[in-house]
Amino acid sequence: MKVIQWCTFSVFACSLMGCSLFIKPDPDPMAYPTLANSHYSGDEIPLNKTANVINSAVVAGRTVPISDKERVNQKLPLIFAEIGDRTSIRYQVLSEAGFHSAIKNLVTQYSCHLYASQQTRDTVQLCPPHHKLVDNEPGYLPFIDGYWFDHRMEVSHTNQNHGLQVDLFLKSGNERPLTSTWGAVHTLGPFDNNQFDEKQLVLTIHLKAYYKNGDAQVWSPMHHEPLIFFVLLPTKDHIAKQTNEIAAMDYSYQNAQLLVVDSR
């Protein structure tokens, strides 16, 4: 009775004062926020409403398949312009097989966990990197809650022969909220003249790379802070309907597109 009286009083008071009783609903744990509406900077203006290089790349449809190593290598000086001129040893190092292996491993690892999150509890999925049983049908997507809300998803590759170490990671949901452009994963969302499916997923991948500098055999960082790039994946539903986690990982990788963001 007291609750009813309080609610009646609140409605009456608000009708006199002109206030709103609208309560913002909690985010859907089974849907990622959109990249289009993410916060690109501190002013909280949506990404698709500002002039920026990510918006431009999506609108122009500038992508290359991540499985096409040669085409990816050609775009590295655009995407990672911060690390020096295109003849730099840094680009030679990134073009090595280890960099491409790391991208594949991160995309397939994420896709496996996403696939498992969409399966019923009476099924079994084994996901990399350790091929252990993972939770299925938890009621939320990776990075929105659960293990990946508190932990980064990381892969690392070291090639002593070529003097390369590459670390790729998706930041945890707790480390960077998914409402930020720099959060781990988004649904693409609406962009002007967008040729992509708005329901496609987008990974915001952070890169830390090191190379051995000449005969000194000292590991040198390519850049003083992590570099960032974006990979478009198929939709959540398309990944989830694959026959098993192995098929889901292969499907995601074969259809993944590197967004060519011109950072010059």
C-alpha positions in Angstrom: 0.0 0.0 0.0 2.8 2.4 0.8 4.5 1.7 -2.5 1.2 2.5 -4.4 0.8 5.7 -2.3 4.4 6.7 -3.0 4.0 6.1 -6.8 0.7 8.0 -6.9 2.3 10.9 -5.1 5.3 10.8 -7.5 3.1 10.8 -10.6 1.0 13.7 -9.1 4.1 15.7 -8.2 5.7 15.2 -11.6 2.5 16.2 -13.3 2.7 19.5 -11.4 6.4 20.0 -11.9 6.6 18.9 -15.5 9.3 16.2 -14.8 9.6 12.9 -16.6 9.3 9.5 -15.1 11.3 7.9 -17.9 13.9 5.5 -16.5 16.7 4.5 -18.9 16.6 0.7 -19.3 19.7 -1.4 -18.6 21.7 -2.4 -21.6 20.8 -5.6 -23.3 23.4 -8.2 -22.2 22.8 -10.1 -25.5 23.5 -7.1 -27.8 26.6 -5.0 -28.2 26.4 -1.2 -28.3 27.0 0.1 -31.8 30.2 1.5 -33.1 28.2 4.2 -34.9 26.9 5.6 -31.6 30.0 5.0 -29.6 31.9 7.9 -28.0 34.9 8.7 -30.1 36.2 11.4 -27.7 35.3 13.0 -24.4 32.5 15.1 -25.8 30.2 12.0 -26.1 29.2 13.0 -29.7 28.4 9.7 -31.6 31.2 8.5 -33.9 29.0 8.6 -37.0 28.1 12.3 -36.3 31.7 13.5 -36.3 34.4 14.0 -39.0 36.9 11.3 -38.2 39.0 8.7 -40.0 37.0 5.7 -38.7 33.7 7.2 -39.9 35.3 8.0 -43.3 36.7 4.5 -43.7 33.3 2.9 -43.0 31.3 5.2 -45.2 33.8 4.7 -48.1 33.7 0.9 -47.6 37.5 0.7 -47.3 38.3 -2.9 -46.3 40.5 -5.8 -47.3 40.1 -9.5 -46.3 42.4 -10.3 -43.4 43.1 -13.7 -45.0 44.7 -11.8 -48.0 48.1 -11.2 -46.5 49.6 -9.4 -49.5 46.8 -6.9 -49.6 46.9 -6.4 -45.8 50.6 -5.7 -46.0 50.0 -3.1 -48.7 47.7 -1.2 -46.4 49.9 -1.3 -43.3 51.6 2.1 -44.0 48.1 3.7 -44.0 46.8 2.0 -41.0 49.9 2.3 -38.9 51.3 5.6 -40.2 52.5 6.4 -36.7 55.4 4.0 -36.8 57.4 5.6 -39.6 57.9 5.7 -43.4 56.8 2.8 -45.5 60.4 1.5 -46.1 60.9 1.2 -42.3 62.0 -2.1 -40.8 58.9 -1.8 -38.7 56.6 -2.5 -41.7 58.9 -5.3 -42.8 58.5 -6.9 -39.4 54.7 -6.5 -39.4 54.4 -8.1 -42.8 56.0 -11.3 -41.5 53.8 -14.4 -41.0 53.7 -14.0 -37.2 51.6 -10.8 -37.4 49.1 -12.5 -39.6 49.0 -15.5 -37.4 48.3 -13.4 -34.3 45.4 -11.7 -36.1 43.9 -15.0 -37.1 44.3 -16.4 -33.6 42.6 -13.5 -31.9 39.7 -13.4 -34.4 39.1 -17.2 -34.1 39.4 -17.1 -30.3 36.8 -14.4 -30.0 34.5 -16.0 -32.5 34.6 -19.3 -30.6 33.6 -17.7 -27.3 30.8 -15.8 -29.1 29.6 -19.0 -30.7 29.6 -20.8 -27.4 27.6 -17.9 -25.8 24.8 -18.6 -28.3 24.6 -22.4 -27.8 22.3 -24.3 -25.4 23.6 -25.8 -22.2 23.3 -29.3 -23.4 26.1 -28.8 -25.9 29.9 -28.7 -25.5 32.4 -26.2 -27.0 36.2 -26.2 -26.7 37.8 -22.8 -27.4 41.4 -21.6 -27.9 44.0 -20.9 -26.7 43.9 -23.9 -24.4 40.9 -25.8 -26.0 39.1 -26.1 -22.7 35.4 -26.3 -22.1 33.8 -22.8 -22.1 30.4 -21.6 -20.7 27.6 -21.8 -23.2 24.2 -20.0 -23.0 25.4 -17.7 -20.1 22.8 -15.0 -20.8 25.3 -12.4 -21.9 27.9 -11.8 -24.7 31.7 -11.9 -24.2 33.0 -8.6 -22.7 29.5 -7.5 -21.6 29.8 -9.8 -18.5 31.6 -12.8 -17.3 35.3 -13.7 -17.6 36.0 -11.2 -20.4 34.5 -8.3 -18.6 37.4 -8.6 -16.2 40.2 -10.0 -18.4 41.7 -9.0 -21.7 41.6 -11.4 -24.6 45.2 -11.6 -25.7 47.4 -13.5 -28.2 51.1 -13.3 -28.5 53.5 -14.5 -31.2 57.3 -14.4 -31.0 59.6 -15.3 -33.9 63.2 -15.2 -32.8 64.5 -15.9 -36.3 62.8 -12.8 -37.7 63.2 -10.8 -34.5 59.5 -10.2 -34.0 57.2 -10.2 -31.1 53.5 -9.3 -31.6 51.0 -8.9 -28.8 47.3 -8.3 -29.8 44.5 -7.8 -27.4 40.9 -6.8 -26.9 40.5 -4.7 -23.8 38.3 -6.1 -21.0 34.8 -4.6 -20.6 35.9 -3.3 -17.3 39.0 -1.7 -18.6 37.2 0.2 -21.4 33.4 0.3 -21.6 31.8 -0.8 -24.9 30.1 2.6 -25.2 33.5 3.9 -26.1 34.9 3.5 -29.6 38.0 2.0 -28.0 36.0 -0.8 -26.3 36.7 -4.4 -27.4 33.7 -5.2 -29.6 30.6 -3.5 -31.1 27.8 -4.0 -33.5 28.5 -1.8 -36.5 25.3 0.2 -36.5 24.1 2.9 -39.0 26.6 5.0 -41.1 25.8 7.2 -44.1 25.8 5.3 -47.4 27.0 2.2 -45.5 27.5 -0.8 -47.7 27.9 -3.1 -44.8 25.3 -5.0 -42.8 24.6 -2.8 -39.7 24.5 -6.0 -37.6 28.1 -6.9 -38.4 30.5 -7.1 -35.5 33.6 -4.9 -35.1 36.6 -5.8 -33.1 38.8 -2.9 -31.8 42.2 -4.5 -31.6 45.2 -3.1 -29.8 48.7 -4.0 -31.0 52.0 -3.9 -29.2 54.9 -5.0 -31.3 58.7 -5.3 -30.7 61.6 -6.0 -33.0 65.3 -6.8 -32.5 67.4 -3.9 -33.4 70.4 -5.1 -35.5 73.2 -7.0 -33.9 72.5 -5.7 -30.4 69.7 -8.3 -30.0 67.7 -5.8 -27.9 63.9 -5.8 -28.2 62.7 -2.3 -29.3 59.1 -1.3 -29.2 57.6 -0.1 -32.6 55.7 2.6 -30.9 55.5 4.2 -27.5 51.8 3.2 -27.0 49.6 0.4 -28.4 48.5 0.9 -32.0 44.8 0.3 -32.8 43.0 -1.2 -35.8 39.5 -2.5 -36.6 38.3 -5.8 -38.0 34.8 -6.3 -39.3 33.3 -9.8 -38.7 30.0 -11.4 -39.8 26.9 -10.8 -37.7 26.4 -12.5 -34.4 23.5 -14.6 -35.9 25.6 -15.8 -38.9 28.4 -16.9 -36.6 26.0 -18.6 -34.2 24.3 -20.7 -36.8 27.4 -22.5 -37.9 27.5 -26.2 -37.3 30.1 -26.2 -34.5 32.8 -23.9 -33.0 35.4 -25.0 -35.5 33.1 -24.1 -38.4 32.3 -20.8 -36.6 35.9 -19.9 -36.2 36.8 -20.7 -39.8 33.7 -18.8 -41.1 34.6 -15.7 -39.1 38.2 -15.7 -40.3 37.4 -16.3 -43.9 34.8 -13.4 -43.9 36.7 -11.0 -41.6 37.7 -7.6 -43.1 40.4 -5.2 -42.0 39.0 -1.7 -42.0 41.5 0.5 -43.8 41.6 3.6 -41.6 44.0 6.1 -43.1 45.8 7.4 -40.0 48.3 9.6 -41.9 
